[in-house]
């Protein structure tokens, strides 16, 4: 008895712990390309000056635009540098348009996201023909949770043992609250459908084994697990914890039932075991059709793009801080800026008699000067290193740019520590990019079909029994199970 109390207590502690974890480590899905800046794009016919006036009117500051660009660094010794050193200055201008040149691009600090959205809505109102958008508009972080809670309400309505479907589903609803992605909601719908199948046979001998080993339940668990895998390790751990919590809720309900039975002077014993009764009934079929509809709705919402406020262009290729699948044409990177800065500052100290002017910087390269001192009656020569191409130089360039009042594109690169940059398609979500998104779409589409497979399974059983009454047989079947 003591051992059972210990297990129940540990289960409760784990449930409370996971509840806190799911709330504390909640994430919000966004489709932002740059972490610290919102990328805004608009048709060139609007004009950058006109567009900036709307954002300034809303109180947006620190906007990085094409018109605000200045030469980020000028050598105090030689303000004019060789033409071949100007390639970087030309290449950096690519950040202010999409790959096709159909859109102009601005970068607005992310703390002004709401103001940016308001300004875009005003532009859309005043210029109906202008296509514009931003990359950091959030999908509603509560819609997937509301959809899951509504689905749970439908389950509870059809359930004979409502506590057995509601209580184990609470950790799963919290999982969707913590990871509010429609793919997570689709996985949870499958798991909740599996729990509903269990409650049909609850308290009958072999109920858990039959439910767990049934082909439909195995499909539910397999596809929900496959969907959950496509997320960061933190989300994966939270998902596993939520599923374990749901199983522990079932365990605790069983323990409470056993305790209540021991306190009662008379208990009903089901006449038939779970093995002798069907897992899928007419009532279950209705729930599985609702499950299929909910997963299909999640799939539709998953596909709705969230990047544009209006006039979103499918496939628009925008400047991105990473080179991924489908990216094209590299842009300049932070390393390019460091190299250009080095060549610019060290140009006055180069030997112009050399046939070739260096085009690349070499790590740990040094600029040294001969120095002379008078020591012990003699003039001694020594070398003094004034510049070294390394971390100290990089940090000095970062400080110089960030302290500058000019909103140059280098501030964006430094804030992101941007390495290789390129034009990439506007993402729907940072958690579902590239090939992973395609696989998720396939899995969600198949998941929507699985509950329908349960309906076909039920129909086949009816035909085998010589009945074709479809849903009309639900009441008869459920009444038979209740009586037994």
Secondary structure, DSSP 8 states (H G I E B T S, - for coil): -HHHHHHHHHHHHHHHHHHHHHHHT-B-----SSSSEEEEEEEGGG-HHHHHHHHHHTT--S-B-GGG---S---SS-SS--GGGGHHHHHGGGGGB-TTSSEEEEEEEGGGHHHHHHHHHHHHHH-TT--EEES-----TTHHHHHHHHHHHHHHHH-SSHHHHHHHHHHHHHHHHHB--HHHHHHHHHHHHHHHHHHHTTTSTTHHHHHHHSHHHHHHHHHHHHHHHSS-HHHHHHHHHHHHHHHHHHHHHHHHHHHHHHH-S-----SS-GGGS-S--HHHHHHHHHHHHHHHHHHHHHHS--S-SBS--TT-EEEESS--TT-EEEE--HHHHHHHHHHHHHGGGS-TTSSS---S--TT-EEEEEEEEEETTEEEEEEEEEEESSHHHHHHHHHHHHHSSS--HHHHHHHHT--SEEEEE--S-TTS-HHHHHHHHHHHHHHHHHHHHHHHHHHHHHHHTT---GGGHHHHHHHHHHH-
